[in-house]
């Protein structure tokens, strides 16, 4: 079997030799042998191992997680532990995506409010061309920023055993479709303001809070959703590591061009 030196291997993958030695210390890379002078030698397959490590690190996996995934790759199948590692990373990414979607949603509303609160210019003072702000507002407010794609949202709801996917949940969600909403995040807590004084909306939200309190994702006391009413409307507060799924769900409910795909579709 032909082997390559640590220097040659490092050059092929664009790493320093110190990084390869560190991966060896962490149990991720194993030399095939050593030269008479004691220098490390590696099998050609070590290059693919290092590229796997590089790719996994770019996706945010820890070295401990990468070790689990490497073992699964070598075994030729994903065992329960490897699947749990992949699911945990996927959920972490979905939490971050949700945080950005909420900010994007609120920016759209902010720009819309800013644009509509400005005085209408007279013909005399109307700019000859559309301003950059006008173009930004037109783009963001016309764009449906609350478009969480059906696939990920469907998977998240199924993964957490969300009660809103059954017939009763669908009936409650239908009451809320198209309602105007604001969302915000504080650590692992999401607040969802449904701007409405309609008692039917409040009843639907209260029923949703009670229904979700018994689901696997929120059935842990202080993590159960809570509902209150302030001067603007109904505020639903979801807490815990799966609270972000509520934010994705309500972003989808506000979708202007119709019901979202997946289990939310009526």
C-alpha positions, 0 to 999 in steps of 0.5 A: 500500500502506497503511503504519503507523508504528513507534509504531502497530505497537509498540502493536498487538503490545504491544512497545516501539519499541526492541524493533522496532528491535532485531529490525530490527538482527537481520534479523528485521523490515524497514521498508517505507520511511520518512517524509520526516522519517526515521521507519520505516514498516511494511507491515501484514504486519509485525504477523504477523511480530512475532506469529510472533517472539513465539510462537517466543520463548515456545517457547524459540527463539533469535533466530538460529533464529527467523530460519531459521524466518521464512525458511522461512515466507516460502518456504512450506515447511520446508527441511532447516535449518528442520526441524533447528532445530525438531527441536533445540528439540523434543529440548530440551523432551523432555530437560526433560520427562524430567528432571521425569518422573524427579523426579516418579517418585522423589517418588512412591517417596519419599512411598510409603516415608515413608507405609509407614514411619510407625507405624500409628495406633491407633483412639484416636490415629487422626485423625478426617479424612484428613490432607493428607499422607495425601491427597497420598500417596494421590493420588501413589502411586495416580497412574501418574506414569511415563506417558510417552505413546506418541507422543513416546517412539515418535518419540524412539526412531525419531529416534535409531535405537534398536536396542530397537525390533527383535525382539531389543530387544523380547525384552530389554525384556519381561524388564524390564517391571514391575521396580522402578526408581529414576532420577536425573540428573547433567548429561547422565548418567542413572542407572537402578537396577533393584532386582533380583538376578535374573541374567536381569535382569542379562543383559537389561540387559547385552545392552541396553547392548551392543545400544545401543552400536551405535546411532546415539544412543550409538555414541560411545565414552564415551556407550555405556551401562554396567552395574554391580551394587551392593548394591541391584541393577543400575545402568545408566548412560547418557551423552550428549545422548540419555541422557534417552531411556533414562530415558523408556524405563525409566519406561515399562517400570515402567508398572504398568497394562501395556506402553506404547503405540507400539514398546514394546508387545509 
